[in-house]
Amino acid sequence: MDNLIAQAIGGIAFIFGVMAFWQKDDIRFRYHMTTFCFIMAIHFVLMGATVAAIGVTLNAIRSYLSIKTQSRVVMWCFITTMWTMTVPNISSMFELMTVIGSSVGTWALFTKKGITLRCLILFNSFCWVTHNIWLGSIGGSLVEITFILTNLMTIYRLYAIRNQKLENKPL
């Protein structure tokens, strides 16, 4: 029954996650990611995945703060906190992948935008989907697979928009 509740919460997170990656606007993308991460934290707590729950909670706070500041000091505080809080709890290489992915995602949210931002977030999603499959998180795995596909489509759309602007640029 607990696993069913955990998966249902993962389904709710799925909706917010897909909405995030459909956003062309970076600010709306970050707001949706914040909500998604908090919901996923509940999912991981119910799944007994401590490292993932810590990581995704920090990711939620990070996503929100990246709207307010692009400070590299804040970025490094999040990366340091992520490693400090998760490494003592890691019992598998698959858990380490979430920390690596989240660190890259943090760096991206504080230093990149547009296509580059989404490509680095794509790497983060590959790290998390690998972890979620290992964990047996059906909802989490489906969410990340959908993120990968949706993010790829959004990257393509942003690339097409950029090329269209370049083609219409007067000489």
SEMAR-873625 format. One line per 10 residues: number of its first residue (from 1); their letters; for each residue x, y, z of N, C-alpha, C, CB. Coordinates in steps of 0.2 Angstrom, whole numbers, plus 5000, padded with zeros to 4 digits. Glycine has a CB too. Layout:
NUM) a) X Y Z X Y Z X Y Z X Y Z ~ ...
***
This chain:
1) mdnliaqaig) 5004 4994 5000 5000 5000 5000 5004 5006 5000 4995 5000 5006 ~ 5010 5006 5004 5014 5012 5004 5017 5013 4997 5020 5011 5010 ~ 5019 5008 4994 5022 5009 4987 5017 5012 4983 5025 5002 4985 ~ 5011 5010 4983 5006 5012 4979 5005 5020 4980 4999 5009 4980 ~ 5005 5022 4986 5005 5029 4988 5011 5033 4985 5004 5030 4996 ~ 5017 5030 4986 5023 5033 4984 5022 5034 4976 5029 5029 4985 ~ 5020 5029 4972 5019 5029 4965 5014 5034 4963 5018 5022 4962 ~ 5009 5035 4967 5003 5040 4965 5006 5047 4966 4997 5039 4970 ~ 5010 5048 4971 5013 5055 4972 5018 5056 4966 5017 5055 4979 ~ 5022 5051 4964 5026 5051 4958 5022 5053 4952 5030 5045 4957
11) giafifgvma) 5016 5051 4952 5012 5053 4946 5010 5060 4946 5006 5049 4946 ~ 5009 5063 4952 5007 5070 4953 5013 5074 4951 5005 5072 4960 ~ 5019 5072 4953 5026 5075 4951 5027 5075 4944 5032 5072 4955 ~ 5025 5069 4941 5025 5069 4933 5022 5074 4930 5022 5062 4931 ~ 5016 5076 4932 5012 5082 4929 5016 5088 4929 5005 5082 4932 ~ 5018 5090 4935 5022 5096 4936 5029 5096 4932 5024 5097 4943 ~ 5032 5090 4932 5038 5090 4928 5037 5091 4921 5041 5083 4929 ~ 5032 5088 4918 5031 5088 4911 5029 5096 4909 5025 5084 4908 ~ 5025 5099 4913 5024 5106 4913 5030 5110 4913 5019 5108 4918 ~ 5035 5108 4917 5041 5112 4917 5045 5112 4911 5046 5109 4923
21) fwqkddirfr) 5046 5106 4908 5050 5105 4902 5046 5108 4895 5052 5098 4901 ~ 5040 5109 4896 5036 5112 4890 5038 5120 4890 5029 5111 4890 ~ 5040 5123 4895 5041 5130 4896 5047 5132 4892 5042 5132 4903 ~ 5046 5137 4888 5051 5140 4884 5055 5146 4888 5049 5143 4877 ~ 5051 5149 4893 5053 5154 4897 5057 5151 4903 5047 5158 4900 ~ 5063 5153 4904 5068 5150 4909 5065 5151 4916 5074 5153 4909 ~ 5061 5157 4918 5059 5158 4924 5053 5153 4926 5056 5165 4925 ~ 5048 5152 4921 5043 5148 4922 5045 5141 4923 5038 5148 4916 ~ 5051 5139 4919 5054 5132 4919 5056 5131 4927 5060 5132 4914 ~ 5059 5136 4930 5062 5135 4936 5057 5135 4942 5067 5141 4938
31) yhmttfcfim) 5051 5138 4941 5046 5138 4946 5043 5131 4945 5040 5143 4944 ~ 5041 5128 4939 5039 5122 4939 5043 5116 4941 5037 5120 4931 ~ 5050 5117 4940 5055 5113 4943 5055 5113 4951 5062 5114 4940 ~ 5054 5118 4954 5054 5119 4961 5048 5114 4964 5053 5126 4963 ~ 5042 5115 4961 5036 5112 4963 5037 5104 4962 5030 5114 4959 ~ 5040 5102 4956 5041 5095 4954 5046 5092 4959 5044 5095 4947 ~ 5051 5096 4961 5056 5093 4966 5053 5092 4973 5062 5097 4966 ~ 5049 5096 4975 5046 5095 4982 5042 5089 4982 5043 5102 4984 ~ 5038 5088 4977 5034 5083 4976 5038 5076 4976 5029 5083 4970 ~ 5043 5076 4972 5047 5070 4971 5051 5069 4978 5052 5071 4966
41) aihfvlmgat) 5052 5074 4982 5055 5072 4988 5051 5068 4993 5057 5079 4992 ~ 5044 5070 4993 5039 5066 4996 5039 5058 4994 5032 5069 4996 ~ 5039 5058 4987 5040 5051 4984 5046 5047 4986 5040 5052 4976 ~ 5052 5050 4986 5058 5047 4988 5058 5045 4996 5064 5051 4986 ~ 5055 5049 5000 5055 5048 5007 5050 5041 5008 5052 5054 5011 ~ 5045 5041 5004 5040 5035 5005 5044 5029 5002 5034 5037 5001 ~ 5048 5030 4997 5052 5024 4994 5058 5022 4998 5054 5026 4987 ~ 5059 5026 5003 5065 5025 5008 5072 5026 5005 5065 5017 5009 ~ 5072 5031 5000 5078 5033 4996 5080 5040 4999 5076 5034 4989 ~ 5084 5039 5005 5087 5045 5008 5091 5050 5004 5091 5043 5014
51) vaaigvtlna) 5096 5047 5000 5100 5051 4996 5096 5055 4991 5106 5047 4993 ~ 5092 5051 4988 5088 5055 4983 5083 5060 4986 5083 5049 4979 ~ 5080 5058 4992 5076 5063 4995 5080 5070 4997 5073 5060 5001 ~ 5086 5069 5000 5090 5075 5002 5091 5079 4995 5096 5072 5005 ~ 5094 5075 4990 5096 5078 4984 5090 5082 4981 5098 5073 4979 ~ 5084 5079 4980 5079 5082 4977 5076 5088 4981 5073 5077 4975 ~ 5076 5088 4987 5074 5093 4991 5079 5099 4990 5074 5091 4999 ~ 5085 5098 4990 5090 5103 4989 5089 5106 4982 5097 5101 4990 ~ 5088 5102 4977 5086 5104 4970 5080 5108 4970 5085 5098 4966 ~ 5075 5107 4974 5069 5112 4974 5071 5119 4976 5064 5109 4979
61) irsylsiktq) 5075 5119 4982 5077 5125 4985 5082 5129 4980 5080 5124 4992 ~ 5086 5125 4977 5091 5128 4972 5087 5131 4966 5096 5122 4970 ~ 5082 5127 4963 5078 5129 4957 5075 5136 4959 5073 5124 4955 ~ 5072 5136 4965 5069 5143 4967 5074 5148 4968 5065 5142 4973 ~ 5079 5147 4971 5084 5153 4972 5087 5155 4966 5089 5150 4977 ~ 5088 5150 4961 5091 5152 4954 5087 5157 4951 5092 5146 4950 ~ 5080 5158 4953 5076 5163 4950 5078 5170 4953 5068 5162 4951 ~ 5080 5170 4959 5081 5176 4962 5088 5178 4962 5080 5175 4970 ~ 5093 5174 4961 5100 5176 4960 5104 5171 4956 5103 5176 4968 ~ 5109 5173 4953 5113 5169 4949 5120 5169 4952 5114 5172 4942
71) srvvmwcfit) 5120 5170 4958 5127 5171 4962 5130 5164 4962 5125 5173 4969 ~ 5137 5165 4960 5141 5159 4960 5142 5156 4967 5147 5160 4957 ~ 5142 5161 4972 5143 5159 4979 5137 5154 4981 5144 5165 4984 ~ 5131 5157 4980 5125 5153 4981 5126 5146 4978 5119 5156 4979 ~ 5128 5146 4972 5128 5140 4968 5133 5135 4971 5131 5141 4961 ~ 5139 5137 4973 5144 5133 4976 5142 5131 4983 5151 5137 4977 ~ 5138 5135 4987 5135 5133 4993 5130 5127 4992 5131 5139 4997 ~ 5126 5127 4987 5122 5121 4986 5126 5115 4984 5117 5123 4980 ~ 5131 5116 4980 5134 5110 4977 5138 5107 4984 5140 5112 4972 ~ 5141 5111 4988 5145 5109 4994 5140 5105 4998 5148 5115 4997
81) tmwtmtvpni) 5134 5109 5000 5129 5106 5004 5127 5099 5001 5123 5111 5005 ~ 5126 5099 4995 5123 5092 4992 5128 5087 4994 5122 5093 4984 ~ 5135 5088 4992 5140 5083 4993 5140 5081 5001 5146 5085 4991 ~ 5140 5086 5005 5141 5085 5012 5135 5081 5015 5141 5092 5016 ~ 5129 5083 5013 5123 5079 5016 5122 5072 5013 5117 5083 5015 ~ 5124 5071 5007 5122 5065 5004 5128 5059 5004 5121 5066 4996 ~ 5134 5061 5003 5140 5057 5003 5140 5052 5009 5146 5060 5003 ~ 5139 5054 5015 5139 5050 5021 5133 5044 5021 5138 5053 5027 ~ 5128 5046 5017 5122 5041 5016 5122 5037 5010 5116 5045 5016 ~ 5127 5037 5006 5128 5034 4999 5130 5026 5001 5133 5037 4994
91) ssmfelmtvi) 5126 5022 4998 5128 5015 4999 5128 5011 4992 5123 5011 5003 ~ 5127 5015 4987 5128 5012 4980 5130 5017 4975 5121 5009 4978 ~ 5133 5015 4970 5136 5020 4965 5130 5023 4961 5140 5016 4960 ~ 5124 5020 4961 5118 5023 4958 5116 5029 4962 5113 5017 4958 ~ 5117 5029 4968 5115 5035 4972 5120 5040 4971 5115 5033 4980 ~ 5126 5039 4970 5131 5044 4968 5129 5048 4962 5138 5041 4968 ~ 5126 5044 4957 5124 5047 4951 5119 5053 4952 5121 5042 4946 ~ 5115 5052 4957 5110 5058 4958 5114 5064 4960 5105 5056 4963 ~ 5119 5063 4964 5123 5069 4967 5127 5072 4961 5128 5066 4972 ~ 5130 5068 4957 5133 5071 4951 5129 5074 4947 5137 5065 4947
101) gssvgtwalf) 5123 5071 4945 5118 5074 4941 5116 5081 4944 5112 5070 4939 ~ 5114 5081 4950 5111 5087 4953 5117 5092 4954 5109 5085 4960 ~ 5123 5090 4954 5128 5095 4954 5129 5099 4948 5135 5092 4956 ~ 5128 5095 4942 5129 5098 4936 5122 5102 4934 5129 5092 4930 ~ 5117 5100 4937 5110 5104 4936 5111 5110 4940 5105 5100 4939 ~ 5114 5110 4946 5115 5116 4950 5119 5121 4946 5118 5115 4957 ~ 5125 5119 4944 5129 5123 4940 5126 5126 4934 5135 5119 4937 ~ 5122 5122 4930 5118 5124 4924 5113 5130 4926 5114 5119 4921 ~ 5109 5129 4931 5104 5134 4933 5107 5140 4935 5100 5131 4939 ~ 5113 5140 4938 5116 5147 4940 5120 5150 4935 5120 5145 4947
111) tkkgitlrcl) 5122 5146 4930 5127 5149 4925 5124 5149 4918 5133 5146 4926 ~ 5119 5145 4916 5117 5144 4909 5110 5146 4908 5119 5137 4907 ~ 5108 5147 4902 5101 5148 4900 5100 5145 4893 5100 5156 4900 ~ 5094 5145 4891 5092 5143 4884 5094 5135 4883 5095 5147 4879 ~ 5096 5134 4877 5098 5127 4875 5103 5124 4879 5100 5127 4868 ~ 5109 5128 4881 5114 5125 4885 5111 5123 4892 5119 5130 4886 ~ 5107 5127 4895 5104 5125 4901 5100 5119 4901 5099 5131 4904 ~ 5096 5118 4896 5092 5112 4895 5096 5106 4893 5087 5113 4890 ~ 5102 5107 4890 5106 5101 4888 5110 5098 4895 5112 5103 4883 ~ 5112 5103 4899 5114 5101 4905 5109 5097 4910 5118 5107 4909
121) ilfnsfcwvt) 5103 5100 4910 5098 5097 4914 5096 5090 4911 5091 5102 4913 ~ 5097 5089 4904 5096 5083 4901 5101 5078 4904 5097 5083 4893 ~ 5107 5080 4905 5112 5075 4908 5110 5073 4915 5119 5079 4908 ~ 5108 5078 4919 5105 5077 4925 5099 5072 4925 5102 5084 4928 ~ 5095 5072 4920 5089 5068 4919 5092 5061 4918 5085 5070 4914 ~ 5097 5060 4914 5100 5053 4913 5103 5050 4919 5105 5054 4907 ~ 5106 5054 4923 5108 5052 4930 5103 5049 4934 5112 5057 4933 ~ 5097 5053 4935 5092 5052 4939 5088 5046 4936 5087 5058 4940 ~ 5087 5045 4930 5083 5039 4927 5087 5033 4929 5082 5040 4920 ~ 5093 5033 4928 5097 5027 4930 5096 5025 4937 5105 5028 4928
131) hniwlgsigg) 5096 5030 4942 5095 5029 4949 5088 5026 4950 5096 5035 4953 ~ 5083 5029 4947 5076 5028 4948 5075 5021 4945 5072 5032 4944 ~ 5078 5018 4940 5077 5012 4938 5080 5007 4943 5080 5011 4931 ~ 5086 5008 4945 5089 5004 4950 5085 5004 4956 5096 5007 4952 ~ 5082 5009 4959 5078 5010 4965 5072 5006 4964 5077 5017 4966 ~ 5069 5005 4958 5063 5002 4957 5057 5007 4957 5061 4997 4962 ~ 5058 5013 4956 5054 5019 4956 5050 5019 4949 5057 5025 4959 ~ 5044 5016 4949 5041 5017 4942 5039 5024 4941 5035 5012 4943 ~ 5036 5027 4945 5034 5034 4944 5040 5039 4942 5030 5037 4950 ~ 5046 5038 4946 5052 5042 4945 5055 5040 4939 5056 5040 4951
141) slveitfilt) 5055 5034 4937 5058 5032 4930 5054 5035 4925 5058 5024 4930 ~ 5048 5034 4925 5043 5037 4920 5044 5044 4919 5036 5035 4921 ~ 5044 5048 4925 5045 5055 4925 5052 5057 4921 5045 5058 4932 ~ 5057 5054 4923 5063 5056 4920 5064 5054 4913 5069 5052 4924 ~ 5061 5048 4911 5061 5046 4904 5057 5052 4900 5058 5039 4902 ~ 5051 5054 4903 5047 5059 4900 5051 5066 4899 5040 5060 4903 ~ 5054 5067 4905 5059 5073 4905 5064 5073 4899 5062 5074 4912 ~ 5067 5067 4898 5072 5067 4893 5069 5068 4886 5075 5060 4893 ~ 5063 5065 4885 5060 5066 4878 5057 5073 4877 5054 5061 4878 ~ 5054 5075 4883 5051 5082 4882 5056 5087 4882 5046 5084 4888
151) nlmtiyrlya) 5061 5087 4886 5067 5091 4885 5070 5091 4878 5072 5090 4891 ~ 5071 5085 4876 5074 5085 4869 5069 5089 4864 5075 5078 4867 ~ 5063 5088 4864 5058 5092 4860 5059 5099 4861 5051 5089 4861 ~ 5059 5101 4867 5060 5108 4869 5067 5111 4866 5059 5110 4876 ~ 5072 5107 4867 5079 5109 4864 5078 5110 4857 5084 5104 4866 ~ 5075 5106 4853 5074 5106 4846 5070 5112 4844 5070 5100 4844 ~ 5064 5114 4848 5060 5120 4847 5064 5126 4848 5054 5120 4851 ~ 5068 5126 4853 5072 5132 4854 5078 5133 4849 5076 5132 4861 ~ 5080 5128 4847 5085 5128 4841 5082 5130 4835 5088 5121 4840 ~ 5076 5128 4834 5072 5130 4828 5071 5138 4828 5066 5126 4827
161) irnqklenkp) 5069 5140 4834 5067 5147 4835 5074 5151 4834 5064 5148 4842 ~ 5079 5149 4837 5085 5152 4836 5088 5153 4828 5091 5149 4840 ~ 5087 5147 4825 5089 5147 4818 5084 5152 4814 5088 5140 4815 ~ 5078 5152 4815 5073 5156 4812 5075 5163 4813 5066 5155 4814 ~ 5077 5165 4819 5079 5172 4820 5085 5174 4816 5080 5173 4828 ~ 5090 5169 4816 5096 5170 4812 5094 5171 4804 5101 5165 4813 ~ 5090 5167 4802 5088 5168 4795 5084 5174 4793 5083 5162 4793 ~ 5080 5177 4798 5077 5183 4796 5081 5189 4798 5070 5183 4800 ~ 5087 5188 4800 5091 5194 4802 5093 5198 4796 5097 5192 4807 ~ 5092 5204 4796 5094 5208 4790 5102 5208 4790 5092 5215 4790
171) l) 5105 5208 4784 5112 5209 4783 5115 5216 4783 5114 5206 4776
***
